[in-house]
Amino acid sequence: MSAARYYTYALMTETLQQWQEQYANLFALEAIGKSRMGRDLWAVTISSPVKEAKRKPAVLVDANIHAGEVAGNAVAMHWMATLLENYGKSPAITWLLDTRTVYVIPRIAVDGAEEYLTTPLRMRSSPHLYPYSEVLPGWILDDIDHNGHILTIRMPADDGAFAVDDKDPRIMRRRRPGEFGGQYYHVFPEGRVLPAEHQGKDLMGGRLNLTVPNAMDFNRNFPIRWAGEDKQKGAGPFPLSEPELYALAQFVIDHPNIAGYAALHTSGGVILRQPSTGPDTVLSLEDRMLFTRVAHEGAQVSGYFAKSNYETFHNGHDDVLMPGAADDWMYDHQGVLSFTVEIWDLPRHAGARGYAEYSVQGLMKLTDSEKEDDMRKIMAFIDEKIGSEAFFAWTPFNHPDLGPVEIGGIDPKFVIQNPPPMFLEEECERVGRFLTTLGLSTPQLAISKLAVEKTGNDIFRIVALVTNQGFLPTSSTQKGRTMKRNQGLIARLDGNYQIIAGQSPQYLGHLSGYGSLDAGEPPASNRVQLQWVIQASPHSTVALTVSTPKAGQVTVPVVLE
């Protein structure tokens, strides 16, 4: 089994091309667009055989829409390797690729992730200047001590909001209300002053504004409750303004067989589901049950938490929660059962409290003492399980703009935002199990019974029973049933014949899956019977095809005898 790892763009591309050569019957690679810096945006198709991919229901997995969330790319690559290496060995994987299609876009923020992996820089999605065409004066993040990391500065100040923790001097705690008489600090990201003519001057009495030159957020750029830059930072000048996002959206539109979706992010250790706009009651009852059951099963196989976006992130003060997000667009506009997976949960590993378990509102209720206790647990975990490379000791440094400061803190890239390398394999396996489960939950069309009766010279009666053997309905969701372009089943006979009774094509609506609310009743909503009477030559063959966008297509020969 291929080991989990973090991939540069070159290594990712080389690996994908090798898989294409090695697994030609299962794997197809295509470039669906280019980034702002000219890198190909790769999309992968995996199915058996891959040439039949568009005829099957599909699950789409994308990753690394945020530049620093490179664990998403690692999970996507590891899962693809698992599928390829275990096809024909694992019953679940073999069934998945025989009956469904897997689409993977392993890295969306190809430019930003490369900067993140190969330089000290950190950014949200893309390295291009946004929202301004030039870098504004102020404080900009930078590796000022040239140790290869952008860490944290603590600067002594009487008006500082932080103090050294009494029990662990590596920790900076919040200064308590009314506290006086101690040594206090300002604590903020390592960086420098721009523009250059201000550098090296006495800024101790001045005000520094944080300036973020690369503030584009790809996951606020989708055309769903898009809020614009004034209300949502990183939203972009208009929906799908970014070439990477436009390519992704076009890929979705071009592949109407997508019935399940998962976006891979970091961090939190949680499978996030719909809704984002309110409590679960804003969903239809059917979609609520589909989302909660798949998410719960995902939690069982992964060990992650499972909650709705709203339950997890709503803080009581949001006008709109995360406008312009991919999973909302996939559900609200495409009718697809959609999830976001937040990989890696440092607090949970340390026995501390994280947002996935307690929600944002729960964390807001923690006292200063509880927060300090959690930080001590995290430091103890780092000491025991990761090692000295995870924490950089506070080191004196004569900052050219600020004077004497100290620089140090926890590694923000591969301890906080992404799992340390020794934990990456475990996280990849956890999330991979959920992705396989999601893929196997998509609809599955079948012609379960077929009968031909000769009723006269050259006259034949054809009866077929069409069923949905998958968990999800053939529309993926109840919302999907309402979308005109997501038409229901179409059944047709192809060949040399003349219809006497019946119609070809027949429009049949959608079929429920075995996850439907009426699953305990006599089977009705997940099956439909078709019937034709035709005139044709004896011993000839016609083809019966049943299809619908999100459940694929099934075709069987009908021998007239």
Secondary structure as UniProt FT lines:
FT   HELIX           9..22
FT   TURN            23..26
FT   STRAND          27..34
FT   TURN            36..37
FT   STRAND          40..46
FT   HELIX           50..55
FT   STRAND          58..63
FT   TURN            67..68
FT   HELIX           70..86
FT   TURN            87..89
FT   HELIX           91..99
FT   STRAND          101..105
FT   HELIX           110..118
FT   STRAND          138..141
FT   TURN            144..145
FT   STRAND          152..156
FT   TURN            158..159
FT   STRAND          162..164
FT   TURN            169..170
FT   STRAND          172..174
FT   TURN            177..178
FT   STRAND          185..189
FT   STRAND          191..194
FT   HELIX           196..198
FT   TURN            199..200
FT   TURN            204..205
FT   HELIX           218..220
FT   TURN            229..231
FT   TURN            233..234
FT   TURN            239..240
FT   HELIX           243..254
FT   TURN            256..257
FT   STRAND          258..266
FT   STRAND          270..273
FT   HELIX           280..282
FT   HELIX           285..302
FT   STRAND          305..308
FT   HELIX           309..313
FT   TURN            323..324
FT   HELIX           326..332
FT   TURN            333..334
FT   STRAND          337..343
FT   HELIX           346..350
FT   HELIX           355..364
FT   HELIX           368..381
FT   HELIX           382..386
FT   HELIX           388..390
FT   STRAND          391..399
FT   TURN            400..402
FT   STRAND          403..410
FT   HELIX           412..417
FT   HELIX           421..440
FT   STRAND          445..456
FT   TURN            457..458
FT   STRAND          459..468
FT   TURN            474..475
FT   HELIX           478..481
FT   TURN            484..485
FT   STRAND          489..494
FT   STRAND          498..501
FT   STRAND          506..509
FT   TURN            514..515
FT   TURN            517..520
FT   TURN            525..526
FT   STRAND          527..535
FT   TURN            538..539
FT   STRAND          541..548
FT   TURN            549..551
FT   STRAND          552..559
//
